[in-house]
Amino acid sequence: MSFTVKILGCGSALPTTYRNATSQIVSRNGQMFLVDCAEATQVVMRRYGVRFGALNHIFISHLHGDHFFGLFGLLSSLDLMGRKGDVYLHCPQRLQQMLESQHSPVLVHELGYNLNYVPLSP
């Protein structure tokens, strides 16, 4: 069994020049999981050569901005890259409501892939 963790960001709520806010990639037996998605997560993913297409599960631990503000851009980028495979978003139910709102910065149009919500209990 192979298991790796890449720390994309480990800072607190305020990113610095040398440290991004929280985000980690966990890989297990070829499956990739993103844990939290702070601002600049996709930039750091590119820097570390993380394959966007291999990302199927995203976990958002809670709704402090430094844990999910990068999610909107990442979901949009996946669509712009032509993603077709499902994405599973494990998150508090309130985030699903935010994403499905008519005022959502992401879902103003339909994504080219299925975004499946898996609610997390408090």
C-alpha positions in Angstrom: 0.0 0.0 0.0 1.4 3.4 -0.9 0.5 6.5 1.1 1.9 10.0 0.8 0.9 13.4 2.1 2.0 16.7 0.3 1.6 19.8 2.4 0.5 22.5 0.0 0.0 25.0 2.8 0.3 24.9 6.6 -0.1 28.5 7.7 -2.8 29.9 9.7 -5.5 32.2 8.4 -3.0 34.7 7.1 -0.8 33.5 4.2 2.8 34.9 4.1 5.4 35.1 1.3 6.8 31.8 2.4 3.8 29.9 3.7 0.3 29.4 2.2 -2.9 28.8 4.2 -4.0 25.2 4.9 -4.3 22.6 2.2 -2.9 19.0 1.8 -2.9 16.3 -0.8 -3.3 12.8 0.5 -2.5 10.0 -2.0 -3.4 6.4 -1.2 -3.0 3.6 -3.7 -3.3 5.9 -6.6 -6.3 7.8 -5.3 -5.9 11.5 -4.5 -7.7 13.4 -1.9 -7.5 17.2 -1.3 -8.0 18.2 2.4 -9.1 21.8 2.6 -8.6 24.3 -0.2 -7.2 27.6 0.8 -6.4 30.5 -1.6 -3.6 29.6 -4.0 -4.1 25.9 -3.6 -4.2 25.3 -7.3 -1.1 27.4 -7.9 0.8 25.2 -5.4 -0.6 22.1 -6.9 0.9 23.1 -10.2 4.2 23.9 -8.6 4.4 20.4 -7.1 3.2 18.7 -10.2 -0.1 17.4 -8.8 -2.3 16.0 -11.5 -5.7 17.8 -11.4 -7.3 15.0 -13.3 -6.5 12.5 -10.5 -8.3 14.6 -7.9 -11.7 13.0 -7.2 -12.4 13.8 -3.6 -12.2 17.1 -1.8 -12.7 17.4 1.9 -13.5 20.8 3.5 -13.1 20.5 7.2 -15.0 23.6 8.2 -16.1 27.0 6.9 -13.4 29.3 8.0 -12.3 31.1 4.8 -8.7 29.9 5.1 -10.0 26.4 4.6 -12.3 26.9 1.5 -11.8 30.2 -0.3 -9.7 28.4 -3.0 -12.4 25.9 -3.7 -14.4 28.2 -6.0 -11.4 28.8 -8.4 -10.4 25.1 -8.3 -13.9 23.9 -9.3 -14.0 26.4 -12.1 -10.5 25.5 -13.3 -11.5 21.8 -13.4 -14.4 22.7 -15.7 -12.2 24.9 -17.9 -9.7 22.0 -18.2 -12.6 19.9 -19.6 -13.1 17.6 -16.7 -15.8 15.0 -17.2 -15.3 12.6 -14.2 -17.3 13.1 -11.0 -15.9 15.1 -8.1 -17.0 14.3 -4.6 -17.1 17.2 -2.2 -17.1 16.2 1.4 -18.2 19.3 3.3 -20.5 21.0 5.8 -24.0 21.3 4.3 -23.8 25.1 4.5 -21.1 25.0 1.8 -23.4 23.0 -0.5 -26.0 25.7 0.0 -23.5 28.4 -0.8 -22.3 26.7 -4.0 -25.9 26.1 -5.2 -27.0 29.6 -4.5 -28.0 31.7 -7.5 -25.3 34.2 -6.4 -22.5 31.6 -6.3 -19.3 32.7 -7.9 -18.7 29.2 -9.3 -22.0 27.7 -10.4 -23.3 30.6 -12.4 -23.3 28.1 -15.2 -23.5 24.3 -15.2 -20.2 22.5 -14.7 -19.2 19.9 -17.3 -18.8 17.3 -14.6 -21.0 16.1 -11.7 -20.3 17.7 -8.3 -21.5 15.2 -5.7 -22.0 16.5 -2.2 -21.2 14.3 0.8 -22.4 16.1 3.9 -20.1 16.1 7.0 -21.7 16.1 10.4 -20.4 18.7 12.9 
